[in-house]
């Protein structure tokens, strides 16, 4: 290959890379400006258009060690079945369901646990890891805007507490996907009730999540 052919090849490669970057920017602009969530009822939103995943590689991929420690601190650890709002829980705030897949994955006999027998720390960690994996997947699937690690961790703690379905329907998620981070931050405080009444414990937890989301907290 002579010098002229080499120069031509380099120009072709540079042109191809420029076109690729231009298409990426165009996809991001479309994802940011197009409405992804349409209101169905006050405070309730569902997806109304395909979600562009261009920014996936820029997102944190998991909850940080500091974020995990924060969740554990908020939840506390039950070696035997406890109760949270009347629901059976074990480990770090794991809600037990029939034929519980997290207990199965951790090798825990559900009948034994429900009869009052304890789990050990390793089993509790495996249950916790199972729950975190589901939350990480939910954030990755539902959030279409860039997140810092502290924002990712704050959302994970909120979802750990309120559940994945509540998060999917939340105004917080709608505001976030509209790119309104300030409005999303204010929505944490909405989730401060237990059985219809304001809980100071939940209010304090939401305040800490808000600080974390704003970059002032644990992560």
N, CA, C and O of each residue as an XYZ file, in Angstrom:
876
protein
N       0.860     -1.187      0.000
C       0.000      0.000      0.000
C       0.901      1.243      0.000
O       1.728      1.414      0.896
N       0.732      2.130     -1.034
C       1.559      3.338     -1.078
C       0.985      4.412     -0.172
O      -0.065      4.225      0.443
N       1.697      5.564     -0.091
C       1.314      6.624      0.844
C      -0.057      7.196      0.521
O      -0.819      7.514      1.433
N      -0.388      7.333     -0.766
C      -1.686      7.910     -1.140
C      -2.826      6.988     -0.707
O      -3.845      7.461     -0.203
N      -2.661      5.676     -0.898
C      -3.699      4.725     -0.474
C      -3.874      4.747      1.039
O      -4.998      4.662      1.535
N      -2.757      4.864      1.785
C      -2.827      4.901      3.246
C      -3.573      6.135      3.726
O      -4.387      6.058      4.646
N      -3.292      7.284      3.095
C      -3.987      8.517      3.472
C      -5.477      8.393      3.198
O      -6.301      8.819      4.008
N      -5.821      7.808      2.052
C      -7.238      7.648      1.715
C      -7.941      6.739      2.718
O      -9.076      7.008      3.112
N      -7.273      5.665      3.132
C      -7.860      4.744      4.101
C      -8.085      5.442      5.441
O      -9.116      5.250      6.084
N      -7.101      6.260      5.859
C      -7.245      6.975      7.123
C      -8.409      7.954      7.074
O      -9.139      8.093      8.055
N      -8.594      8.640      5.936
C      -9.721      9.555      5.797
C     -11.052      8.807      5.867
O     -12.011      9.302      6.460
N     -11.113      7.614      5.263
C     -12.335      6.810      5.293
C     -12.660      6.386      6.730
O     -13.812      6.459      7.157
N     -11.646      5.947      7.466
C     -11.874      5.533      8.852
C     -12.324      6.702      9.709
O     -13.232      6.563     10.529
N     -11.692      7.855      9.521
C     -12.079      9.033     10.297
C     -13.509      9.449      9.983
O     -14.270      9.823     10.876
N     -13.867      9.381      8.698
C     -15.233      9.731      8.316
C     -16.255      8.772      8.905
O     -17.336      9.190      9.322
N     -15.917      7.483      8.940
C     -16.829      6.494      9.519
C     -17.022      6.721     11.008
O     -18.139      6.615     11.513
N     -15.936      7.035     11.717
C     -16.048      7.292     13.161
C     -16.884      8.536     13.426
O     -17.700      8.548     14.348
N     -16.691      9.591     12.622
C     -17.478     10.822     12.794
C     -18.969     10.545     12.586
O     -19.811     11.034     13.339
N     -19.285      9.752     11.552
C     -20.690      9.420     11.295
C     -21.270      8.613     12.447
O     -22.421      8.829     12.827
N     -20.495      7.683     13.014
C     -20.960      6.878     14.150
C     -21.270      7.760     15.354
O     -22.301      7.586     16.003
N     -20.359      8.730     15.663
C     -20.590      9.618     16.793
C     -21.807     10.506     16.555
O     -22.566     10.789     17.482
N     -21.992     10.945     15.312
C     -23.136     11.790     14.973
C     -24.441     11.037     15.179
O     -25.414     11.599     15.681
N     -24.464      9.760     14.790
C     -25.669      8.945     14.982
C     -25.933      8.717     16.465
O     -27.085      8.735     16.896
N     -24.871      8.503     17.254
C     -25.049      8.346     18.693
C     -25.674      9.584     19.309
O     -26.622      9.475     20.087
N     -25.161     10.757     18.975
C     -25.692     12.001     19.527
C     -27.136     12.215     19.105
O     -27.955     12.706     19.882
N     -27.442     11.842     17.864
C     -28.813     11.988     17.385
C     -29.761     11.089     18.154
O     -30.873     11.501     18.484
N     -29.334      9.855     18.445
C     -30.177      8.928     19.209
C     -30.409      9.445     20.618
O     -31.517      9.339     21.144
N     -29.340     10.021     21.255
C     -29.495     10.548     22.599
C     -30.442     11.738     22.636
O     -31.261     11.866     23.546
N     -30.319     12.626     21.615
C     -31.203     13.780     21.573
C     -32.647     13.359     21.421
O     -33.546     13.951     22.020
N     -32.867     12.323     20.611
C     -34.230     11.824     20.428
C     -34.771     11.236     21.716
O     -35.923     11.478     22.077
N     -33.925     10.445     22.428
C     -34.368      9.823     23.684
C     -34.646     10.862     24.746
O     -35.551     10.687     25.562
N     -33.862     11.973     24.750
C     -34.018     12.977     25.797
C     -35.212     13.876     25.560
O     -35.833     14.351     26.511
N     -35.549     14.121     24.265
C     -36.607     15.075     23.966
C     -37.967     14.430     23.786
O     -38.990     15.106     23.900
N     -37.998     13.137     23.508
C     -39.273     12.475     23.273
C     -39.904     12.064     24.587
O     -39.200     11.571     25.468
N     -41.215     12.250     24.751
C     -41.862     11.799     25.987
C     -41.876     10.292     26.068
O     -42.376      9.620     25.166
N     -41.328      9.758     27.145
C     -41.254      8.308     27.310
C     -42.374      7.809     28.199
O     -42.788      6.655     28.094
N     -42.870      8.678     29.082
C     -43.935      8.278     29.976
C     -45.125      9.209     29.788
O     -44.967     10.428     29.719
N     -46.296      8.633     29.708
C     -47.516      9.419     29.560
C     -48.381      9.217     30.786
O     -48.552      8.083     31.234
N     -48.937     10.295     31.345
C     -49.740     10.145     32.563
C     -51.029      9.409     32.307
O     -51.741      9.698     31.345
N     -51.335      8.445     33.178
C     -52.584      7.713     33.098
C     -53.555      8.163     34.195
O     -54.773      8.147     34.016
N     -52.985      8.563     35.329
C     -53.758      9.060     36.456
C     -52.771      9.818     37.324
O     -51.568      9.576     37.221
N     -53.229     10.722     38.175
C     -52.292     11.480     39.006
C     -51.342     10.571     39.760
O     -51.768      9.695     40.513
N     -50.034     10.789     39.551
C     -49.012     10.009     40.252
C     -48.763      8.632     39.680
O     -48.002      7.858     40.260
N     -49.390      8.298     38.540
C     -49.236      6.968     37.953
C     -48.817      7.109     36.496
O     -49.472      7.799     35.714
N     -47.709      6.441     36.137
C     -47.188      6.553     34.783
C     -46.842      5.167     34.254
O     -46.452      4.278     35.011
N     -46.992      4.995     32.923
C     -46.574      3.741     32.295
C     -45.821      4.081     31.018
O     -46.066      5.135     30.432
N     -44.897      3.206     30.561
C     -44.151      3.495     29.331
C     -45.097      3.628     28.150
O     -46.050      2.860     28.019
N     -44.828      4.625     27.274
C     -45.664      4.809     26.095
C     -44.860      4.770     24.809
O     -45.431      4.908     23.727
N     -43.532      4.583     24.900
C     -42.698      4.536     23.709
C     -41.480      3.675     24.003
O     -41.107      3.529     25.167
N     -40.839      3.092     22.966
C     -39.642      2.293     23.198
C     -38.557      3.126     23.860
O     -38.422      4.319     23.588
N     -37.789      2.489     24.729
C     -36.723      3.178     25.452
C     -35.403      3.002     24.716
O     -35.005      1.879     24.410
N     -34.718      4.120     24.428
C     -33.412      4.093     23.794
C     -32.359      3.748     24.845
O     -32.308      4.377     25.902
N     -31.524      2.756     24.561
C     -30.539      2.297     25.538
C     -29.120      2.773     25.196
O     -28.155      2.134     25.617
N     -28.963      3.880     24.443
C     -27.653      4.354     24.031
C     -26.715      4.566     25.204
O     -25.515      4.315     25.094
N     -27.260      5.033     26.343
C     -26.415      5.418     27.466
C     -26.141      4.289     28.450
O     -25.583      4.532     29.520
N     -26.518      3.075     28.116
C     -26.356      1.967     29.060
C     -24.936      1.874     29.615
O     -24.748      1.661     30.813
N     -23.936      2.035     28.743
C     -22.557      1.845     29.173
C     -22.085      2.945     30.110
O     -21.073      2.784     30.793
N     -22.811      4.073     30.151
C     -22.429      5.169     31.037
C     -23.061      5.053     32.409
O     -22.706      5.809     33.314
N     -23.982      4.133     32.585
C     -24.699      3.995     33.850
C     -23.902      3.144     34.828
O     -23.225      2.200     34.419
N     -23.975      3.470     36.120
C     -23.449      2.521     37.111
C     -24.151      1.171     36.923
O     -25.339      1.127     36.603
N     -23.432      0.102     37.117
C     -23.974     -1.217     36.844
C     -24.459     -1.948     38.092
O     -25.127     -2.976     37.984
N     -24.131     -1.431     39.268
C     -24.541     -2.107     40.485
C     -24.522     -1.117     41.645
O     -24.031      0.004     41.512
N     -25.059     -1.541     42.774
C     -25.034     -0.719     43.981
C     -23.620     -0.768     44.562
O     -23.018     -1.839     44.653
N     -23.100      0.379     44.948
C     -21.741      0.437     45.481
C     -21.672     -0.227     46.855
O     -22.703     -0.411     47.501
N     -20.474     -0.587     47.309
C     -20.342     -1.129     48.674
C     -20.917     -0.183     49.729
O     -21.554     -0.634     50.681
N     -20.698      1.124     49.566
C     -21.257      2.086     50.520
C     -22.777      2.083     50.457
O     -23.443      2.195     51.486
N     -23.332      1.954     49.247
C     -24.783      1.893     49.097
C     -25.362      0.643     49.728
O     -26.424      0.691     50.349
N     -24.668     -0.479     49.573
C     -25.130     -1.725     50.188
C     -25.103     -1.614     51.712
O     -26.026     -2.059     52.393
N     -24.039     -1.018     52.232
C     -23.940     -0.844     53.687
C     -25.069      0.052     54.196
O     -25.607     -0.180     55.279
N     -25.427      1.069     53.419
C     -26.507      1.965     53.808
C     -27.839      1.220     53.872
O     -28.598      1.377     54.828
N     -28.119      0.412     52.854
C     -29.361     -0.366     52.840
C     -29.415     -1.297     54.045
O     -30.441     -1.391     54.719
N     -28.315     -1.979     54.312
C     -28.282     -2.902     55.439
C     -28.505     -2.167     56.764
O     -29.197     -2.666     57.652
N     -27.923     -0.999     56.882
C     -28.098     -0.228     58.110
C     -29.558      0.163     58.299
O     -30.078      0.115     59.414
N     -30.219      0.551     57.208
C     -31.618      0.960     57.287
C     -32.536     -0.227     57.604
O     -33.514     -0.080     58.337
N     -32.223     -1.373     57.064
C     -33.103     -2.531     57.200
C     -32.892     -3.292     58.509
O     -33.852     -3.782     59.104
N     -31.647     -3.391     58.957
C     -31.362     -4.259     60.092
C     -31.423     -5.715     59.666
O     -31.935     -6.029     58.591
N     -30.906     -6.600     60.497
C     -30.819     -8.020     60.129
C     -31.644     -8.874     61.079
O     -31.440     -8.842     62.293
N     -32.578     -9.640     60.522
C     -33.395    -10.580     61.297
C     -32.936    -12.003     61.007
O     -33.016    -12.461     59.867
N     -32.454    -12.707     62.036
C     -32.037    -14.099     61.823
C     -33.242    -15.030     61.786
O     -33.172    -16.124     61.226
N     -34.335    -14.599     62.379
C     -35.590    -15.350     62.299
C     -36.653    -14.443     61.698
O     -36.451    -13.237     61.558
N     -37.774    -15.033     61.349
C     -38.832    -14.272     60.682
C     -39.360    -13.171     61.601
O     -39.772    -13.421     62.734
N     -39.335    -11.955     61.077
C     -39.932    -10.826     61.767
C     -41.141    -10.335     60.987
O     -41.605    -10.997     60.059
N     -41.642     -9.178     61.369
C     -42.816     -8.622     60.700
C     -42.553     -7.172     60.327
O     -42.042     -6.393     61.131
N     -42.909     -6.821     59.099
C     -42.820     -5.451     58.630
C     -44.156     -5.110     58.002
O     -44.503     -5.632     56.943
N     -44.916     -4.224     58.664
C     -46.276     -3.877     58.212
C     -47.130     -5.141     58.079
O     -47.992     -5.236     57.206
N     -46.869     -6.114     58.970
C     -47.660     -7.343     58.966
C     -47.134     -8.426     58.054
O     -47.609     -9.561     58.117
N     -46.154     -8.109     57.195
C     -45.608     -9.083     56.252
C     -44.382     -9.779     56.849
O     -43.586     -9.137     57.534
N     -44.220    -11.080     56.601
C     -43.046    -11.783     57.124
C     -41.779    -11.350     56.402
O     -41.747    -11.291     55.172
N     -40.743    -11.048     57.162
C     -39.455    -10.647     56.591
C     -38.344    -11.418     57.286
O     -38.502    -11.903     58.406
N     -37.215    -11.519     56.592
C     -36.046    -12.171     57.174
C     -34.794    -11.581     56.548
O     -34.846    -10.994     55.467
N     -33.669    -11.741     57.233
C     -32.424    -11.180     56.718
C     -32.488     -9.666     56.716
O     -33.059     -9.061     57.623
N     -31.905     -9.058     55.704
C     -31.931     -7.606     55.572
C     -33.193     -7.173     54.827
O     -33.141     -6.817     53.650
N     -34.320     -7.208     55.527
C     -35.553     -6.671     54.977
C     -36.135     -7.435     53.818
O     -36.843     -6.854     52.995
N     -35.858     -8.732     53.724
C     -36.412     -9.508     52.612
C     -37.849     -9.920     52.916
O     -38.110    -10.593     53.914
N     -38.774     -9.517     52.058
C     -40.178     -9.910     52.186
C     -40.362    -11.337     51.681
O     -40.087    -11.630     50.518
N     -40.821    -12.208     52.546
C     -41.005    -13.613     52.182
C     -42.309    -13.785     51.415
O     -43.364    -13.313     51.839
N     -42.219    -14.472     50.274
C     -43.404    -14.767     49.455
C     -43.520    -16.283     49.303
O     -42.548    -16.999     49.549
N     -44.690    -16.787     48.900
C     -44.829    -18.235     48.699
C     -43.820    -18.753     47.682
O     -43.545    -18.104     46.672
N     -43.274    -19.934     47.965
C     -42.237    -20.534     47.097
C     -41.172    -19.500     46.762
O     -40.846    -19.286     45.595
N     -40.643    -18.875     47.777
C     -39.769    -17.710     47.631
C     -38.496    -18.044     46.841
O     -37.697    -18.872     47.280
N     -38.303    -17.402     45.676
C     -37.128    -17.735     44.846
C     -35.812    -17.324     45.490
O     -34.787    -17.964     45.255
N     -35.822    -16.261     46.305
C     -34.588    -15.841     46.971
C     -34.154    -16.871     48.006
O     -32.966    -17.170     48.125
N     -35.108    -17.412     48.751
C     -34.773    -18.438     49.731
C     -34.285    -19.701     49.033
O     -33.345    -20.351     49.490
N     -34.927    -20.038     47.932
C     -34.504    -21.219     47.171
C     -33.069    -21.033     46.673
O     -32.247    -21.944     46.777
N     -32.772    -19.832     46.125
C     -31.431    -19.553     45.610
C     -30.379    -19.617     46.711
O     -29.232    -19.983     46.458
N     -30.769    -19.260     47.925
C     -29.838    -19.276     49.059
C     -29.789    -20.634     49.753
O     -29.045    -20.801     50.720
N     -30.565    -21.602     49.281
C     -30.575    -22.922     49.899
C     -31.239    -22.951     51.253
O     -30.890    -23.767     52.106
N     -32.209    -22.049     51.461
C     -32.912    -21.959     52.745
C     -34.233    -22.703     52.651
O     -34.999    -22.499     51.710
N     -34.503    -23.571     53.630
C     -35.771    -24.292     53.672
C     -36.857    -23.356     54.205
O     -36.839    -22.958     55.370
N     -37.788    -23.019     53.339
C     -38.783    -22.017     53.709
C     -39.686    -22.480     54.846
O     -40.025    -21.695     55.732
N     -40.070    -23.732     54.825
C     -40.931    -24.249     55.887
C     -40.227    -24.165     57.238
O     -40.846    -23.843     58.252
N     -38.928    -24.459     57.240
C     -38.155    -24.398     58.471
C     -38.073    -22.965     58.994
O     -38.210    -22.718     60.192
N     -37.847    -22.030     58.078
C     -37.761    -20.623     58.457
C     -39.091    -20.125     59.013
O     -39.128    -19.423     60.024
N     -40.181    -20.495     58.343
C     -41.495    -20.038     58.791
C     -41.869    -20.672     60.130
O     -42.720    -20.152     60.851
N     -41.232    -21.799     60.460
C     -41.482    -22.447     61.750
C     -40.664    -21.806     62.879
O     -40.781    -22.190     64.042
N     -39.829    -20.813     62.507
C     -39.086    -20.089     63.535
C     -37.609    -20.381     63.601
O     -36.913    -19.831     64.454
N     -37.104    -21.237     62.719
C     -35.678    -21.546     62.721
C     -34.875    -20.425     62.063
O     -35.361    -19.792     61.126
N     -33.652    -20.171     62.537
C     -32.885    -19.026     62.037
C     -32.130    -19.325     60.747
O     -31.921    -20.481     60.379
N     -31.729    -18.257     60.076
C     -30.785    -18.361     58.972
C     -29.431    -17.869     59.493
O     -29.356    -17.211     60.530
N     -28.364    -18.198     58.759
C     -27.057    -17.687     59.143
C     -26.689    -16.478     58.282
O     -27.415    -16.117     57.355
N     -25.559    -15.866     58.601
C     -25.152    -14.639     57.919
C     -24.918    -14.868     56.430
O     -25.269    -14.023     55.606
N     -24.325    -16.011     56.086
C     -24.055    -16.306     54.686
C     -25.357    -16.455     53.901
O     -25.474    -15.941     52.789
N     -26.318    -17.146     54.468
C     -27.612    -17.269     53.799
C     -28.282    -15.898     53.653
O     -28.884    -15.591     52.624
N     -28.162    -15.081     54.708
C     -28.719    -13.738     54.635
C     -28.078    -12.924     53.530
O     -28.762    -12.172     52.836
N     -26.762    -13.068     53.356
C     -26.058    -12.341     52.301
C     -26.513    -12.791     50.921
O     -26.669    -11.967     50.021
N     -26.727    -14.087     50.748
C     -27.173    -14.601     49.447
C     -28.587    -14.123     49.123
O     -28.892    -13.832     47.967
N     -29.440    -14.041     50.123
C     -30.791    -13.507     49.920
C     -30.701    -12.028     49.543
O     -31.398    -11.568     48.638
N     -29.847    -11.295     50.236
C     -29.652     -9.871     49.968
C     -29.132     -9.662     48.549
O     -29.605     -8.774     47.839
N     -28.167    -10.469     48.137
C     -27.612    -10.361     46.787
C     -28.697    -10.616     45.729
O     -28.733     -9.950     44.695
N     -29.565    -11.574     45.998
C     -30.664    -11.871     45.073
C     -31.579    -10.648     44.934
O     -31.963    -10.273     43.826
N     -31.919    -10.040     46.060
C     -32.788     -8.864     46.028
C     -32.116     -7.701     45.289
O     -32.760     -7.006     44.503
N     -30.828     -7.497     45.545
C     -30.111     -6.405     44.884
C     -30.044     -6.609     43.376
O     -30.148     -5.647     42.615
N     -29.874     -7.846     42.941
C     -29.805     -8.118     41.502
C     -31.100     -7.698     40.820
O     -31.069     -7.114     39.737
N     -32.235     -7.991     41.443
C     -33.516     -7.596     40.861
C     -33.681     -6.088     40.822
O     -34.235     -5.546     39.865
N     -33.207     -5.409     41.852
C     -33.306     -3.946     41.901
C     -32.395     -3.315     40.852
O     -32.789     -2.363     40.177
N     -31.186     -3.839     40.713
C     -30.261     -3.336     39.701
C     -30.859     -3.466     38.307
O     -30.752     -2.550     37.491
N     -31.485     -4.603     38.038
C     -32.124     -4.817     36.745
C     -33.260     -3.819     36.525
O     -33.422     -3.290     35.426
N     -34.037     -3.567     37.562
C     -35.143     -2.616     37.455
C     -34.635     -1.224     37.106
O     -35.182     -0.571     36.216
N     -33.601     -0.764     37.792
C     -33.045      0.559     37.491
C     -32.522      0.605     36.062
O     -32.755      1.576     35.342
N     -31.815     -0.443     35.652
C     -31.272     -0.479     34.301
C     -32.348     -0.475     33.233
O     -32.171      0.123     32.171
N     -33.467     -1.140     33.508
C     -34.544     -1.215     32.525
C     -35.409      0.037     32.480
O     -35.900      0.414     31.416
N     -35.597      0.683     33.625
C     -36.584      1.756     33.717
C     -36.007      3.161     33.582
O     -36.688      4.055     33.079
N     -34.776      3.373     34.016
C     -34.196      4.718     34.001
C     -33.456      4.932     32.684
O     -32.598      4.132     32.312
N     -33.788      6.012     31.981
C     -33.211      6.254     30.656
C     -32.312      7.480     30.629
O     -31.874      7.896     29.556
N     -32.030      8.061     31.775
C     -31.133      9.220     31.847
C     -29.887      8.832     32.621
O     -29.912      7.862     33.379
N     -28.788      9.575     32.445
C     -27.553      9.243     33.175
C     -27.732      9.375     34.677
O     -28.458     10.247     35.156
N     -27.061      8.502     35.413
C     -27.077      8.545     36.875
C     -25.652      8.529     37.400
O     -24.779      7.867     36.840
N     -25.426      9.262     38.477
C     -24.177      9.104     39.212
C     -24.308      7.869     40.099
O     -25.400      7.322     40.253
N     -23.196      7.435     40.678
C     -23.267      6.277     41.568
C     -24.134      6.574     42.782
O     -24.892      5.711     43.224
N     -24.036      7.779     43.329
C     -24.837      8.109     44.510
C     -26.325      8.155     44.167
O     -27.157      7.773     44.990
N     -26.667      8.613     42.971
C     -28.071      8.604     42.552
C     -28.570      7.170     42.382
O     -29.687      6.843     42.785
N     -27.749      6.329     41.792
C     -28.098      4.911     41.623
C     -28.339      4.268     42.985
O     -29.313      3.537     43.166
N     -27.455      4.539     43.937
C     -27.579      3.950     45.273
C     -28.837      4.441     45.987
O     -29.515      3.663     46.659
N     -29.150      5.731     45.842
C     -30.351      6.281     46.474
C     -31.606      5.627     45.920
O     -32.520      5.292     46.673
N     -31.651      5.445     44.604
C     -32.806      4.776     43.991
C     -32.898      3.330     44.472
O     -33.992      2.827     44.726
N     -31.760      2.669     44.597
C     -31.764      1.274     45.047
C     -32.341      1.154     46.450
O     -33.126      0.247     46.725
N     -31.955      2.069     47.342
C     -32.493      2.006     48.698
C     -33.996      2.259     48.703
O     -34.738      1.590     49.421
N     -34.444      3.224     47.904
C     -35.878      3.495     47.820
C     -36.632      2.270     47.321
O     -37.643      1.882     47.907
N     -36.146      1.656     46.238
C     -36.824      0.487     45.669
C     -36.806     -0.672     46.658
O     -37.784     -1.412     46.765
N     -35.706     -0.833     47.376
C     -35.616     -1.893     48.379
C     -36.746     -1.754     49.391
O     -37.263     -2.750     49.899
N     -37.126     -0.512     49.679
C     -38.149     -0.255     50.685
C     -39.566     -0.282     50.112
O     -40.452     -0.899     50.703
N     -39.797      0.380     48.963
C     -41.174      0.514     48.453
C     -41.545     -0.565     47.452
O     -42.729     -0.792     47.206
N     -40.553     -1.239     46.866
C     -40.825     -2.293     45.900
C     -40.678     -1.825     44.455
O     -40.809     -0.639     44.150
N     -40.406     -2.772     43.586
C     -40.147     -2.453     42.178
C     -41.384     -1.909     41.462
O     -41.276     -0.963     40.682
N     -42.550     -2.489     41.715
C     -43.752     -2.048     41.013
C     -44.134     -0.617     41.390
O     -44.526      0.170     40.527
N     -44.022     -0.283     42.661
C     -44.322      1.081     43.095
C     -43.367      2.072     42.434
O     -43.777      3.165     42.044
N     -42.108      1.696     42.309
C     -41.137      2.576     41.654
C     -41.493      2.777     40.188
O     -41.428      3.896     39.681
N     -41.868      1.700     39.505
C     -42.211      1.822     38.078
C     -43.376      2.779     37.859
O     -43.426      3.467     36.839
N     -44.314      2.833     38.802
C     -45.508      3.670     38.649
C     -45.309      5.084     39.202
O     -46.212      5.916     39.112
N     -44.148      5.354     39.765
C     -43.969      6.581     40.550
C     -43.772      7.821     39.688
O     -43.250      7.761     38.575
N     -44.208      8.941     40.245
C     -43.928     10.249     39.655
C     -42.428     10.527     39.690
O     -41.900     11.199     38.804
N     -41.741     10.011     40.709
C     -40.290     10.180     40.802
C     -39.613      9.670     39.536
O     -38.765     10.359     38.968
N     -39.977      8.472     39.088
C     -39.377      7.913     37.884
C     -39.744      8.739     36.656
O     -38.906      8.962     35.783
N     -40.985      9.189     36.587
C     -41.415     10.006     35.451
C     -40.613     11.306     35.387
O     -40.136     11.695     34.320
N     -40.466     11.973     36.531
C     -39.694     13.212     36.567
C     -38.243     12.957     36.188
O     -37.641     13.733     35.446
N     -37.689     11.869     36.702
C     -36.295     11.538     36.419
C     -36.087     11.314     34.930
O     -35.141     11.843     34.346
N     -36.963     10.535     34.316
C     -36.814     10.248     32.896
C     -37.122     11.446     32.010
O     -36.774     11.453     30.829
N     -37.766     12.448     32.569
C     -37.936     13.721     31.863
C     -36.696     14.598     31.989
O     -36.634     15.680     31.406
N     -35.704     14.127     32.755
C     -34.490     14.894     32.949
C     -34.584     15.931     34.049
O     -33.685     16.758     34.207
N     -35.677     15.892     34.820
C     -35.865     16.867     35.900
C     -35.382     16.244     37.204
O     -36.177     15.724     37.986
N     -34.085     16.301     37.427
C     -33.483     15.680     38.602
C     -33.948     16.345     39.894
O     -34.125     15.679     40.914
N     -34.145     17.661     39.845
C     -34.578     18.380     41.049
C     -35.962     17.924     41.478
O     -36.199     17.686     42.662
N     -36.878     17.801     40.524
C     -38.228     17.342     40.846
C     -38.207     15.902     41.342
O     -38.929     15.549     42.275
N     -37.370     15.068     40.711
C     -37.251     13.681     41.156
C     -36.747     13.617     42.589
O     -37.229     12.812     43.386
N     -35.776     14.467     42.919
C     -35.231     14.487     44.272
C     -36.302     14.827     45.305
O     -36.313     14.271     46.404
N     -37.196     15.737     44.949
C     -38.259     16.129     45.870
C     -39.271     15.007     46.089
O     -39.964     14.989     47.106
N     -39.361     14.073     45.147
C     -40.352     13.003     45.228
C     -39.995     11.918     46.233
O     -40.865     11.136     46.617
N     -38.743     11.847     46.669
C     -38.398     10.853     47.684
C     -39.265     11.039     48.931
O     -39.734     10.068     49.525
N     -39.468     12.293     49.315
C     -40.181     12.594     50.562
C     -41.629     12.150     50.531
O     -42.258     12.015     51.581
N     -42.174     11.919     49.333
C     -43.583     11.493     49.218
C     -43.791     10.120     49.849
O     -44.870      9.819     50.359
N     -42.747      9.290     49.811
C     -42.867      7.902     50.279
C     -42.531      7.813     51.769
O     -41.568      7.152     52.159
N     -43.320      8.472     52.578
C     -43.036      8.561     54.009
C     -44.144      7.979     54.885
O     -44.199      8.241     56.086
N     -45.028      7.185     54.270
C     -46.189      6.696     55.020
C     -46.171      5.172     55.166
O     -45.701      4.446     54.291
N     -46.696      4.721     56.294
C     -46.915      3.305     56.549
C     -48.356      3.125     56.990
O     -48.788      3.731     57.971
N     -49.096      2.302     56.277
C     -50.515      2.093     56.561
C     -51.296      3.412     56.550
O     -52.206      3.620     57.352
N     -50.916      4.293     55.625
C     -51.634      5.547     55.457
C     -51.232      6.657     56.389
O     -51.754      7.767     56.281
N     -50.311      6.393     57.312
C     -49.898      7.408     58.282
C     -48.412      7.720     58.106
O     -47.608      6.840     57.801
N     -48.071      8.989     58.305
C     -46.676      9.400     58.190
C     -45.847      8.697     59.261
O     -46.195      8.710     60.442
N     -44.754      8.089     58.833
C     -43.822      7.411     59.735
C     -42.549      8.240     59.824
O     -41.943      8.564     58.803
N     -42.147      8.580     61.034
C     -40.926      9.364     61.194
C     -39.709      8.571     60.752
O     -38.748      9.138     60.231
N     -39.747      7.254     60.962
C     -38.642      6.401     60.509
C     -38.491      6.489     58.997
O     -37.383      6.640     58.483
N     -39.622      6.392     58.283
C     -39.571      6.481     56.825
C     -39.199      7.885     56.373
O     -38.456      8.048     55.405
N     -39.711      8.902     57.065
C     -39.372     10.279     56.709
C     -37.863     10.513     56.831
O     -37.257     11.168     55.983
N     -37.270      9.969     57.894
C     -35.822     10.104     58.074
C     -35.065      9.367     56.972
O     -34.065      9.868     56.459
N     -35.537      8.191     56.612
C     -34.874      7.411     55.559
C     -34.963      8.136     54.223
O     -33.986      8.179     53.475
N     -36.131      8.707     53.916
C     -36.296      9.446     52.663
C     -35.383     10.674     52.634
O     -34.841     11.022     51.585
N     -35.217     11.323     53.777
C     -34.336     12.496     53.839
C     -32.887     12.102     53.533
O     -32.179     12.823     52.831
N     -32.455     10.960     54.060
C     -31.101     10.478     53.793
C     -30.939     10.092     52.326
O     -29.898     10.361     51.726
N     -31.959      9.464     51.745
C     -31.912      9.120     50.323
C     -31.830     10.379     49.465
O     -31.098     10.422     48.477
N     -32.586     11.400     49.852
C     -32.561     12.661     49.107
C     -31.168     13.275     49.139
O     -30.676     13.761     48.120
N     -30.533     13.252     50.306
C     -29.174     13.763     50.418
C     -28.221     12.957     49.538
O     -27.365     13.523     48.858
N     -28.374     11.640     49.557
C     -27.522     10.779     48.754
C     -27.722     11.069     47.264
O     -26.753     11.165     46.509
N     -28.979     11.208     46.848
C     -29.301     11.470     45.447
C     -28.679     12.793     44.997
O     -28.275     12.936     43.843
N     -28.604     13.757     45.919
C     -28.054     15.077     45.617
C     -26.540     15.116     45.745
O     -25.928     16.169     45.568
N     -25.928     13.970     46.053
C     -24.476     13.906     46.157
C     -23.927     14.317     47.498
O     -22.737     14.603     47.625
N     -24.799     14.349     48.521
C     -24.360     14.780     49.830
C     -24.344     13.630     50.841
O     -24.059     13.839     52.020
N     -24.653     12.410     50.373
C     -24.839     11.307     51.312
C     -23.712     10.321     51.319
O     -22.545     10.674     51.148
N     -24.088      9.040     51.524
C     -23.120      7.978     51.795
C     -22.228      7.655     50.621
O     -21.019      7.490     50.784
N     -22.818      7.560     49.416
C     -22.046      7.035     48.278
C     -21.082      8.060     47.701
O     -20.368      7.765     46.743
